Amino acid sequence: MSDLSNVNTPSGDGFSVKLTEYEGPLDYLIELVRRSEKNIYEISLVSIIEQFLAHIRTLQEHNLEVTSDFLVMAAELHLMKSRMLLPYDYGKDLKDREDPKFKLVQQLLEYQQFKLSAETLDELQQFEDMVIERKDKQRVLPLPAEKEDPKDAWGEVGLYELVSAFARLVYFVDKSELAAMEANEFSVADATSLIMVKTREQQMFSFFELLNERLTKRNLIIFFLAILELVTNRTIQLKQDKQFNEIYIFSNIYKGDAV
């Protein structure tokens, strides 16, 4: 990809942003919101969208490469801006009305929550004994009776793989009817307790098994934070049999059939 470090976003507010500093379009949008120095619910999202689209146009005018995720976001924001500028239809039922601003704000807040969780995990990885592993090659998961030490067969999982796994689940939840079944009383402590029960009963299980009927975006984040806490105190390890496959939770306190 071409170096974009010298190409800045034109802005009426007198500031500029370098695209190369950001991992994706949501990072860039969050930075634009931050630079506005206003609460995300109070800012003019039309202004933020215009700045984003102006930057994309500037890059294209300079014949610089723009990654597909930025182009897709630009198209979505352009459509969102058009909808925001349409006259409000008071004739529609409340349940049929869509608020594009609310949808974008929710998307940014959810992404920021995952970023903060990822940063927390990055700090936790500094602990010498914390292990988050992945096998280098596809193979059958080792049973407890096997002589091979499972740690020798697994490679390291980075933050990208872990956060990507959760992002894929978020996308699935979006399409699920269960997304409407919010359990507002469910907390991180509740999620931790459920995981602890399973770690005593099973040596390994997938994250997806934990959700079961609790498959909502809110609960997904709650379980994510609970898992980070349990990784910190070494109650569990996270492993993956192949990159991009499902991440499994391995218990460090499982006693098998022992009484």
ROBA-557613 format. One line per field, with one value per residue (C-alpha): residue number from 1; residue in three letters; chain; x, y, z. Coordinates in steps of 0.05 Angstrom, whole numbers, plus 5000, padded with zeros to 4 digits. Example, Ala and Ser with C-alpha at 12.3 -4.5 7.8 and 13.67 -1.06 7.14 Angstrom:
<pts>
nr (1,2)
rest (ALA,SER)
kette (A,A)
c1 (5246,5273)
c2 (4910,4979)
c3 (5156,5143)
</pts>
This chain:
<pts>
nr (1,2,3,4,5,6,7,8,9,10,11,12,13,14,15,16,17,18,19,20,21,22,23,24,25,26,27,28,29,30,31,32,33,34,35,36,37,38,39,40,41,42,43,44,45,46,47,48,49,50,51,52,53,54,55,56,57,58,59,60,61,62,63,64,65,66,67,68,69,70,71,72,73,74,75,76,77,78,79,80,81,82,83,84,85,86,87,88,89,90,91,92,93,94,95,96,97,98,99,100,101,102,103,104,105,106,107,108,109,110,111,112,113,114,115,116,117,118,119,120,121,122,123,124,125,126,127,128,129,130,131,132,133,134,135,136,137,138,139,140,141,142,143,144,145,146,147,148,149,150,151,152,153,154,155,156,157,158,159,160,161,162,163,164,165,166,167,168,169,170,171,172,173,174,175,176,177,178,179,180,181,182,183,184,185,186,187,188,189,190,191,192,193,194,195,196,197,198,199,200,201,202,203,204,205,206,207,208,209,210,211,212,213,214,215,216,217,218,219,220,221,222,223,224,225,226,227,228,229,230,231,232,233,234,235,236,237,238,239,240,241,242,243,244,245,246,247,248,249,250,251,252,253,254,255,256,257,258,259)
rest (MET,SER,ASP,LEU,SER,ASN,VAL,ASN,THR,PRO,SER,GLY,ASP,GLY,PHE,SER,VAL,LYS,LEU,THR,GLU,TYR,GLU,GLY,PRO,LEU,ASP,TYR,LEU,ILE,GLU,LEU,VAL,ARG,ARG,SER,GLU,LYS,ASN,ILE,TYR,GLU,ILE,SER,LEU,VAL,SER,ILE,ILE,GLU,GLN,PHE,LEU,ALA,HIS,ILE,ARG,THR,LEU,GLN,GLU,HIS,ASN,LEU,GLU,VAL,THR,SER,ASP,PHE,LEU,VAL,MET,ALA,ALA,GLU,LEU,HIS,LEU,MET,LYS,SER,ARG,MET,LEU,LEU,PRO,TYR,ASP,TYR,GLY,LYS,ASP,LEU,LYS,ASP,ARG,GLU,ASP,PRO,LYS,PHE,LYS,LEU,VAL,GLN,GLN,LEU,LEU,GLU,TYR,GLN,GLN,PHE,LYS,LEU,SER,ALA,GLU,THR,LEU,ASP,GLU,LEU,GLN,GLN,PHE,GLU,ASP,MET,VAL,ILE,GLU,ARG,LYS,ASP,LYS,GLN,ARG,VAL,LEU,PRO,LEU,PRO,ALA,GLU,LYS,GLU,ASP,PRO,LYS,ASP,ALA,TRP,GLY,GLU,VAL,GLY,LEU,TYR,GLU,LEU,VAL,SER,ALA,PHE,ALA,ARG,LEU,VAL,TYR,PHE,VAL,ASP,LYS,SER,GLU,LEU,ALA,ALA,MET,GLU,ALA,ASN,GLU,PHE,SER,VAL,ALA,ASP,ALA,THR,SER,LEU,ILE,MET,VAL,LYS,THR,ARG,GLU,GLN,GLN,MET,PHE,SER,PHE,PHE,GLU,LEU,LEU,ASN,GLU,ARG,LEU,THR,LYS,ARG,ASN,LEU,ILE,ILE,PHE,PHE,LEU,ALA,ILE,LEU,GLU,LEU,VAL,THR,ASN,ARG,THR,ILE,GLN,LEU,LYS,GLN,ASP,LYS,GLN,PHE,ASN,GLU,ILE,TYR,ILE,PHE,SER,ASN,ILE,TYR,LYS,GLY,ASP,ALA,VAL)
kette (A,A,A,A,A,A,A,A,A,A,A,A,A,A,A,A,A,A,A,A,A,A,A,A,A,A,A,A,A,A,A,A,A,A,A,A,A,A,A,A,A,A,A,A,A,A,A,A,A,A,A,A,A,A,A,A,A,A,A,A,A,A,A,A,A,A,A,A,A,A,A,A,A,A,A,A,A,A,A,A,A,A,A,A,A,A,A,A,A,A,A,A,A,A,A,A,A,A,A,A,A,A,A,A,A,A,A,A,A,A,A,A,A,A,A,A,A,A,A,A,A,A,A,A,A,A,A,A,A,A,A,A,A,A,A,A,A,A,A,A,A,A,A,A,A,A,A,A,A,A,A,A,A,A,A,A,A,A,A,A,A,A,A,A,A,A,A,A,A,A,A,A,A,A,A,A,A,A,A,A,A,A,A,A,A,A,A,A,A,A,A,A,A,A,A,A,A,A,A,A,A,A,A,A,A,A,A,A,A,A,A,A,A,A,A,A,A,A,A,A,A,A,A,A,A,A,A,A,A,A,A,A,A,A,A,A,A,A,A,A,A,A,A,A,A,A,A,A,A,A,A,A,A,A,A,A,A,A,A)
c1 (5000,5024,5049,4993,5028,5033,4961,4916,4841,4814,4771,4734,4757,4830,4855,4880,4886,4934,4900,4962,4955,4890,4875,4807,4752,4720,4786,4788,4715,4727,4787,4744,4693,4748,4777,4709,4716,4641,4599,4586,4511,4518,4562,4538,4549,4535,4598,4639,4614,4632,4703,4710,4685,4728,4790,4773,4764,4831,4866,4834,4851,4924,4918,4934,4908,4848,4833,4766,4741,4749,4712,4655,4649,4650,4591,4553,4565,4544,4478,4471,4483,4429,4379,4397,4382,4314,4252,4229,4168,4120,4069,4109,4098,4152,4175,4184,4228,4303,4351,4416,4453,4435,4458,4526,4536,4521,4570,4625,4612,4612,4677,4709,4689,4724,4785,4789,4782,4837,4883,4868,4887,4951,4971,4954,5000,5058,5049,5100,5054,4994,4985,4941,4960,4943,4966,5010,4975,4906,4903,4857,4852,4893,4855,4878,4902,4951,5024,5039,5042,4988,5030,5083,5033,5003,5027,5014,4948,4953,4903,4879,4855,4821,4784,4767,4734,4690,4676,4651,4604,4578,4563,4526,4486,4465,4429,4400,4329,4361,4391,4326,4328,4369,4381,4395,4406,4463,4531,4605,4601,4545,4586,4647,4606,4579,4649,4675,4621,4640,4714,4702,4659,4697,4770,4754,4695,4683,4663,4601,4576,4576,4526,4472,4407,4444,4466,4463,4514,4513,4524,4579,4618,4602,4630,4691,4708,4696,4744,4798,4792,4797,4857,4891,4884,4904,4839,4834,4876,4852,4872,4856,4867,4878,4880,4810,4777,4737,4775,4769,4772,4816,4807,4866,4824,4789,4794,4764,4727,4762,4717)
c2 (5000,5070,5115,5162,5196,5263,5264,5300,5307,5376,5400,5463,5453,5462,5393,5335,5260,5210,5147,5104,5112,5073,4999,5009,5058,5053,5073,5134,5152,5147,5194,5244,5241,5249,5310,5343,5345,5332,5276,5225,5235,5310,5316,5327,5260,5292,5334,5273,5234,5292,5294,5219,5222,5283,5246,5186,5233,5266,5199,5179,5245,5232,5162,5130,5061,5059,4991,4958,4966,5042,5042,5000,5045,5106,5078,5062,5131,5164,5127,5143,5217,5217,5186,5236,5294,5267,5299,5261,5218,5227,5183,5119,5077,5086,5013,5023,5085,5077,5125,5120,5164,5116,5057,5088,5111,5041,5011,5059,5047,4971,4974,5019,4969,4913,4957,4972,4898,4882,4934,4902,4835,4864,4887,4818,4785,4817,4769,4714,4656,4678,4630,4642,4590,4564,4502,4515,4461,4430,4368,4331,4363,4321,4281,4282,4210,4227,4230,4290,4356,4399,4461,4434,4430,4499,4565,4634,4670,4745,4798,4800,4728,4735,4800,4774,4713,4758,4804,4744,4726,4797,4793,4727,4757,4814,4764,4723,4729,4719,4788,4817,4776,4823,4802,4868,4836,4791,4815,4799,4765,4720,4703,4687,4640,4603,4594,4570,4516,4492,4491,4444,4398,4399,4403,4442,4476,4529,4601,4591,4537,4589,4634,4583,4621,4683,4702,4778,4831,4855,4785,4773,4832,4810,4740,4770,4811,4752,4710,4764,4762,4686,4686,4736,4691,4630,4593,4582,4582,4601,4555,4547,4486,4528,4602,4632,4570,4574,4590,4539,4550,4500,4491,4493,4467,4408,4346,4295,4239,4252,4263)
c3 (5000,4983,5038,5057,5114,5077,5053,5103,5109,5090,5148,5166,5237,5219,5236,5194,5204,5173,5148,5159,5235,5236,5229,5195,5179,5248,5281,5235,5250,5325,5318,5281,5337,5389,5354,5355,5432,5440,5467,5412,5421,5413,5352,5281,5248,5181,5191,5212,5151,5105,5133,5123,5051,5036,5059,5015,4955,4970,4970,4904,4872,4889,4858,4925,4943,4989,5021,5007,5079,5074,5007,5034,5095,5050,5009,5073,5102,5037,5040,5114,5102,5048,5096,5151,5104,5083,5115,5177,5162,5220,5186,5199,5260,5312,5305,5229,5236,5229,5260,5219,5270,5327,5285,5271,5343,5368,5318,5340,5415,5406,5365,5417,5472,5434,5424,5498,5513,5463,5496,5563,5535,5506,5576,5604,5554,5589,5646,5638,5653,5613,5554,5493,5442,5373,5336,5276,5235,5232,5275,5323,5392,5441,5492,5565,5558,5504,5524,5481,5519,5484,5496,5449,5392,5396,5369,5395,5380,5370,5387,5315,5316,5384,5368,5298,5329,5371,5313,5272,5329,5331,5257,5268,5326,5280,5235,5292,5320,5388,5383,5408,5472,5515,5587,5621,5689,5664,5689,5683,5751,5725,5663,5705,5749,5688,5660,5727,5729,5660,5675,5733,5689,5623,5604,5541,5509,5456,5470,5428,5477,5533,5497,5483,5491,5515,5445,5444,5430,5502,5530,5479,5507,5579,5566,5531,5593,5639,5597,5602,5677,5680,5634,5680,5742,5700,5710,5635,5572,5502,5445,5371,5328,5265,5249,5238,5269,5333,5397,5453,5527,5564,5639,5687,5745,5711,5755,5708,5743,5809,5869)
</pts>
